[in-house]
Amino acid sequence: MTCLLVVNLLMTTLTNIQDALTAERPSATADPVASGAASTTVITASGGWQLINVRELWQFRELIYFLVWRDVKVRYKQTVLGAAWAILQPAMMMIVFTIFFSSLAHVPAGDLPYPVFVYAGLLPWTFFANAVSSAGNSVVGSERLISKVYFPRLAVPLAAVGAAVVDFIIAFGLLLVLMLAYGILPGPELLLVPVFFGVILLVAQGVGTLLAALNVAYRDFRYVLPFLIQLWMFATPTVYMQLPEEPTGLAQAALACNPLLALIAAFRAAVLGGPIPWGACAIATVVALGMLFFGCLYFRKVEDSFADII
């Protein structure tokens, strides 16, 4: 009997020791959540000038999509006409320009009917104006989102420009209707429309991203932006009139500073037919890439302070 008691005591002692060792050294394959451990992601500010993190933007591509869809829904929320405003805005401007520039001022439009001519110029310009305006105010408008959760801040102005692309696609349908109404058939140059529109999109993204960053620190840009867009339209006469094929002097200098001058003319020529200013478009493309690079570079430099000062 005494031997049995001693054996039971030894077995109990060994079992307790084994349990204690197992508790101190958990298995390497144990689930960290089940064992009470949690993985932690530490986000630190990089600071300084930074390039665009394309990989991070691609990881958050679904967020960008939902931000685009949010901007589209908010824009036409509680409106009677809804997305029809995307067509009405350039259409009403076309009517006003036709009355004052064609009927009263007799602005030249070449061999094309002036309503079609001016609408083909107003369409990319309206996209540019809406994209820059929306992107410039996008970061300030997303104050609650930016101050509560981390995501690449560049997604906000990207989504704002993406929402303007939706409006452009809707309004482009009216241009095709006007062309059919006036008996204008598109040629093979129509395939170049996405190319020239893509360069205009780069200009809008670069300018809008730069203004979005500046608007956070200097709210004056909220009031300067509408005036800047109106001034830029009248500094882009290809929207409402036909320019000489080879500009010289002051027009050539304006071409280097204003890429939309050549891009809108090229967009119209691709849709309605006519000579495309390839040399001017090459200059405009270089300027557009420079605007995009500088705008995104400055945005990345100051984005770490958005949550603190917004």
C-alpha positions, -999 to 999 in steps of 0.1 A, spaced: 0 0 0 28 24 9 45 17 -25 13 25 -44 10 58 -26 46 67 -34 41 58 -71 9 79 -74 26 108 -57 55 106 -82 31 104 -112 11 134 -100 43 154 -95 56 146 -130 23 154 -146 23 189 -129 59 195 -140 50 186 -177 19 209 -176 40 238 -163 67 233 -190 40 232 -218 24 264 -205 58 282 -205 67 271 -240 37 272 -263 38 254 -296 52 273 -326 22 264 -347 -3 278 -322 -28 303 -334 -17 338 -323 -54 348 -319 -63 317 -299 -32 322 -276 -41 358 -269 -14 374 -291 -23 400 -318 -3 412 -348 4 450 -348 11 472 -378 31 503 -370 27 532 -395 54 558 -394 57 591 -413 83 589 -441 88 626 -444 105 645 -473 99 642 -510 85 608 -520 75 592 -552 40 577 -559 36 543 -541 19 525 -570 19 492 -551 0 506 -522 -25 523 -544 -31 490 -562 -37 473 -528 -64 499 -520 -79 498 -555 -113 487 -541 -113 517 -518 -107 540 -547 -136 524 -566 -159 529 -537 -148 565 -533 -155 571 -570 -189 556 -566 -195 577 -534 -186 609 -552 -209 601 -581 -239 594 -558 -233 624 -536 -231 647 -566 -265 638 -578 -282 630 -545 -316 645 -541 -316 660 -576 -346 657 -599 -326 652 -631 -298 632 -616 -270 622 -640 -287 643 -667 -268 673 -653 -236 658 -667 -252 665 -702 -270 697 -694 -240 716 -682 -220 715 -714 -252 717 -735 -264 749 -719 -229 764 -723 -230 754 -759 -263 773 -764 -248 804 -747 -216 803 -767 -235 797 -800 -257 828 -793 -229 852 -783 -199 840 -802 -214 827 -834 -245 848 -840 -232 881 -825 -194 880 -826 -192 857 -857 -163 837 -842 -148 814 -869 -154 777 -866 -140 765 -899 -163 744 -921 -181 728 -891 -215 739 -876 -207 760 -846 -229 741 -821 -210 709 -828 -177 727 -830 -181 744 -796 -196 713 -779 -166 692 -790 -144 718 -772 -166 723 -742 -168 685 -735 -131 680 -726 -130 714 -709 -160 707 -687 -144 675 -677 -112 693 -668 -129 720 -649 -151 696 -629 -121 673 -622 -98 701 -610 -126 716 -588 -136 683 -572 -100 671 -567 -90 705 -552 -116 703 -525 -116 665 -521 -91 662 -492 -108 690 -471 -142 674 -479 -129 640 -466 -118 654 -432 -136 628 -411 -123 599 -432 -87 611 -432 -85 619 -395 -99 584 -384 -83 557 -406 -52 552 -425 -52 547 -463 -31 562 -491 -42 598 -492 -36 601 -529 -67 579 -533 -90 609 -525 -80 632 -554 -78 601 -577 -114 592 -569 -125 628 -574 -111 628 -610 -125 593 -615 -160 606 -608 -155 633 -634 -147 606 -659 -181 591 -654 -197 625 -662 -175 628 -693 -187 594 -706 -223 603 -702 -219 637 -719 -200 622 -748 -232 605 -759 -247 639 -767 -218 648 -789 -224 616 -810 -261 626 -812 -252 661 -824 -228 647 -850 -255 625 -864 -280 653 -864 -257 675 -885 -246 646 -908 -211 644 -895 -197 609 -895 -166 601 -874 -135 589 -892 -107 565 -881 -92 594 -861 -119 586 -835 -97 559 -822 -73 586 -810 -99 602 -787 -89 580 -756 -53 590 -762 -59 628 -761 -85 624 -734 -59 605 -713 -34 633 -716 -61 658 -705 -68 635 -676 -32 637 -666 -33 675 -666 -64 675 -645 -50 650 -620 -17 669 -616 -34 703 -611 -61 689 -589 -37 669 -567 -15 700 -562 -45 722 -553 -58 695 -529 -26 696 -510 -24 734 -510 -61 737 -500 -54 718 -467 -29 743 -455 -42 775 -472 -80 776 -474 -77 807 -497 -75 783 -526 -111 774 -520 -121 809 -532 -93 813 -558 -102 780 -575 -134 790 -593 -118 822 -606 -87 803 -617 -109 779 -637 -128 807 -654 -96 825 -663 -81 793 -676 -111 787 -699 -107 821 -716 -69 815 -718 -78 784 -739 -94 798 -770 -95 764 -787 -126 758 -766 -147 783 -786 -128 794 -817 -106 781 -845 -69 790 -842 -43 791 -870 -27 757 -877 8 770 -869 6 797 -841 35 821 -838 47 847 -813 24 850 -782 3 820 -792 34 798 -793 44 810 -758 9 804 -745 10 769 -760 41 760 -739 24 772 -707 -12 759 -714 -12 723 -726 -50 724 -730 -47 747 -759 -33 719 -781 -50 690 -764 -86 703 -769 -78 711 -805 -65 676 -810 -95 661 -792 -119 680 -815 -99 670 -846 -100 634 -836 -138 635 -831 -149 657 -860 -119 653 -884 -92 677 -894 -55 682 -890 -41 671 -856 -13 694 -842 12 666 -834 41 688 -826 20 709 -802 5 678 -787 40 664 -780 49 696 -761 16 694 -742 22 658 -732 56 667 -717 40 696 -698 11 673 -686 36 647 -673 55 674 -655 24 687 -639 13 653 -628 48 645 -614 52 677 -595 16 677 -582 18 641 -568 54 647 -555 42 678 -535 11 659 -523 32 630 -510 56 655 -492 28 671 -471 3 643 -468 16 632 -434 4 664 -418 -31 663 -432 -47 646 -402 -31 671 -379 -41 704 -396 -73 694 -416 
